[in-house]
């Protein structure tokens, strides 16, 4: 049997335990996790006990783990502002890297990551697993086939009515770089750009609001994720952007953790093309005209939940598909789902929305 790929984890918090570690477990026939790093050693120890090899090592300094020449891949699963230094160091240490979304907190940091990837010759991908949903993969194939024609107007939806995350460092601007726009808006924008296959923004106008996060007190928040502390809430609670692309296409992006609206939808895109349109508001829906009649087509894209009904069912889960594609690429079998150059443009646009919101001015590229 071929030697298994050795994996190192930097950051053993929520996203590691909810997404990456369970997905990695499905690939244990070809990989093993030998290193776990976290600034809180108890978290790394817990993850190592559950997912690591019997001799897996625990670290509080990621640079010590990068010295292990046997480690082939690194998962960077830390707050946004640390993505850049950790990823660059891992790449330059000769490791392939999958970094959680967003790529970075600023375009400058994202550019450093691109430069490190090119200098190292290693694989870098970003964790936009919503591309890996069955509805997303189906719509992407339709877009590539030209079913929608020229897509000239789109909406990127990431709206929660009351969904402020109350764990980790989410409301901490210094560590996260922002609130819902950079947290969940990044997913919907990535989906939209990917479907349009359009990565050339021309200008951005944006607005952001901190109307509820700082003012709503415990007992009046109605938050589905528990009570947040308004005293330590430092980021926006909603943000909106209007993006014009070089070819004239337009994208509207909306993101919120707290907004007084019933029209909620997260990590969804809506596309309008010259031949047809599509949205994901009630499953994947294609709107077109057939025999002079307005027609809606609904492909069946739901992934059954729970137990595996047939062999390979788990591979349909987005996080597993993303993980499999990354390790296929590491083995020289194709490419990861997300190219770092694509994720770079997402970061550029998000940063421009924040800058426009702050200055009140149009940001031109």
N, C-alpha and C positions, 0 to 999 in steps of 0.2 A: 504493500500500500504506500502511496505517496505521503510524504511528511505533511502534516496538517499546517495550515497557515496560522501563525501565532499573532494574537490580537492584544492590543492594549487599550484600555478605557481611561479617558481623562474626564472626570466628572461623573459621579455615581448618584446623582439626584433623581428628580422626577422623570425627565425625558429619557434617562438611561433605563430606568426600571419600567417605565410605561411602554417604551417603544424599542429601543436598540437591543437591550439584553434579551428580551423574549424573541426578537427576530433573529438575533445571532444564534440562539439556542436551536432554531430550526436548521441551522447550517453546521451543526457540530460534526457532521460526517466529514467535513473538509477543513474545519478550523477549530481552534481552542483559544480560550481567553486566559492569558498568562500574567497579565498585569492590570491592576486596578488602582487609580489615583484619584484622591479627593482631598480637599483641604480639611475635611472632617473624616478622620481615619475610620471612625465607626461605620460610616456609610460605605467606604471602600471594602472594609472587612466583611460587612454583610453581603455585598454584591459578590465578593470573591468566594464566600462560602456557598452561595446559591448557584453561581454560574461559572466559577473558575475551575481550573485544573487543581488536583490535590496539592501541587506545589506552587500555585499562583502567588505572586508577590503583591504586597500592598504598599502604596507610596503616598506621601503627602507632597512630594516635589516631583512634578512631571518630568523635569529634566533628568532626574535619576532614572526614571523608567525608559526615557528615550535612549539611554546608554546601552540598553539591552539590544544587542545586534540581532538576536533571534526574532524580535518582534517585527512583523511585516507591515501591519496596518494599525492605524490609530483612529479611534472615534473621539472627536472633540465635542463634548456635551456640557458646556459651561455657559455662563452668562455672556450676552452678546459682545460686550467690549473686549472680552478675552479671546474671542475666536481668532483674531489676527495673530497675536504673538504665539499662541499655542500651535496653531496650524503651520505657521512659517517655520517654527522650530522643529516640528515633527517632519515636515517635508525635507528640510535641510539635513535632518538626521537620517534621511533615506527611507522614510516610511510613506506608504500610501495613506491618504486621509479622507475620511468622511466627516464633515463638520456640520453640526446642526444649523438650521436656518436661524436668522438670516446669515448671509455670508459674513457680514461684518456690520459694525455700527456706523461706519463712514465709508465713502468711496475711496478715500486715501488708504484706509486699512485693507479694503477689498483689493485694491491695486497691488499692495504689498504681497497679498496672498497669491494673486496671479503671477507676480514676478517670481515668487518662491517656487511655485509649481513649475514654471518654465525652466528655472535654473536647476531644479532637482530632477526633472524628468519623471517625477512620480505622478500618480493619479490623485486628483482632488475633485471631490464632488460635494454638493450641499444637500442637506436633508429636506428637500421639498417632496415629502411622500404623497401629497395629494395628487401629484401627477400619476401616481401608481394605482389610484382607484379605478374600478372597472368603468365607471361612467366617463372618467377623464381619458382613459386609454381609448375607449370607443370614439369619443368626440375627436380626439387627436387624429385618429385614422380617417375620420370623415373630413376633417379640415385638410389633411394632407392629400386626400383624393380630390379635393376641390368641390365637395358637396355644398359648401356654403358660399362658394365664389370668393370674391374679394371682400375681406372682413374690414370694414371701415369705421365701425362704431362698436364699442364694448364697454361692459361694466364689470368691475371687480368687487365682489361683495364679501365683506367680513364684518357683519353687524351682529352684535349681541345686545339684547335689551338690558340685562343685568348679568354680566359674566366677568367680573373683575377677579383675576387670579389672586388668591390671598396667601400663597405659599412662596417660598423662594425669595427672589429679589425683583419680581416683576414691576412693582411701583417705583423702583430705585433707578432714577434717570442716569446716574453716574455709571451703573453697571449694565443697564439694558439699552441705554441710548434713546429710549422712548417708550410709549405705551402700546395701545392696540394696533397702531399703524405698522410698527416694526415687528410686532408679535404675531398678529393674525392677518393683517392687511398684506403682509409679505407673501403669504400663501396664495391669496386670491390674485394678486398682481402677477406672481410667477405663473400661475395657471393661464391667465389671460394672455400674457406675452407669448407663452409657449404655444397656445392654440393659434394665435395670429402669426406665429413665426416672424415676429417683428421686434427687433431689438435696437431700433434707432430712434430714440426720443429727440424731439426738437425743443419743446418747452413744457414747463409745468407751472400750474397755479395751484396753491394749496391753502387750506385753512384748518386749524386745529382748535379744540375747545377743552377747557378744564372747568366745566360747569357743575359736575356732579361729584367727581372723585374727592374733591376737597371740602365740599359743603354738606354732603349727606352723612349724617351721624349714625352710629349703630342703633338699630331699631327702626330706621326709616330707609334702609338701603335696598332690601328685598333681593339681595345678591344670592344667586344659586350656588356660589362657591364659598359662602360664608361671609363673615364680617371683615371688612377692610378697615384700616386705620387711616382716617382722613388727614391726620397730622403727618404721616409719612408718605402720603400719596403725592409723588413728584412729577408724574407724567400726564399726558393728555388722556381724557376719557373718550374722545372721538376725534377723528380727523378725516378730511376729504380732499381729493385731488382731481385736477383736470389736466390730462396729459395729451399733448399733441405730438404725433409722430412725424418723422421727416416726409413720409408719403402722404400726409394729410389725415391719416386715421386718428381717431380720438378714443381715449380711454378715460372713464370716470371710475375712481376708486373711492370706496366708503369703508371705514373701519371704526368700530367702537367696542368698548367693554361695557359702557353704560350709556344708554340712549333711550329716551322715551319714545319708543316706536314698537309697533307690532310686526313690522316687516323685517324679520330677523333671518339671516342666512350667513353661513360662514364657509370660507374656502370654496366659493362658487364663482363661476364666470358666466357672463351673458354676452353673446356674440351676434352681431347683425352683419350679414354679408349680402352680396348682390344676387345670390341664388336662393339663400335660405338663412334662417336664424337659428340660434340654439340657446337654451338656458338649462340650469340645473335646479330650479326652484322646487320642482315636484318630480324628482328623478330627472334623467336626461330627457329633454324635449326638443325636437326639431320642428320648427315651424316653416312651412313652405306653401306653395300653391300647386295643386294637382287638378288637371282638367278644369281650370278656372275656378277652383274651389279652395278656400283657405283650409289648410290641412295641418294637423299636428301628429307627429310620429313619436312614439315613446319606446325606444329600445329597452329591453329588459337587462339592466346592468346591476341589479342588486346582488351583493355578495352574501350568501347565507351565513348566519352567525351561529356560534356555538360549536358543537362537535363537527368533526370532518365527516361529511356525508359520503365522500369518495376520496380515494388517494389523490393527494396533490391539492386538496381544497385550501389548505393553509397558505399555499403559494399565492392565492388570490388576495390575501390581506396586503394592504398597501405597504406596511412597514417590512413585510417579508419579501415582497417583490423588489422593493428598493434595496434591501440588504443583499438579496441574491444577485441582482444586477451589478452591484458594487464588487462582490467577490468573483463573479464571472469575469469582470474586467481585470481584476487583480491576477486572475489565472490566464489572461490573454484571450478571453472569449467575449469580444464585444466591448461596449462602452457603458459607463454608468448612466442612469436616467438623466441626470442633470450635469450640464457642462458648466465649469466655473465662470466662463465668459458670459453665460446667460444670467447666472446669479448676480454677477457684477452689475448688470444693467438694472436689476431689481433694486439693489442697494443705491445706485445712482438716483433712481426716480424717487424712492422713499426719502432720501436725504434732501432732494430738491423740494418735495412737498413740505418737509419740516422748515426748510429755509424760507420758502415762500410764505408759509404761515407766520413765521417770525417777522419777516420784513414787510409783508404785504405787497411784494413785488413779483412779477413774472420771472421765473428762472429759465434762462436759455442755455442750451448745451452748445 
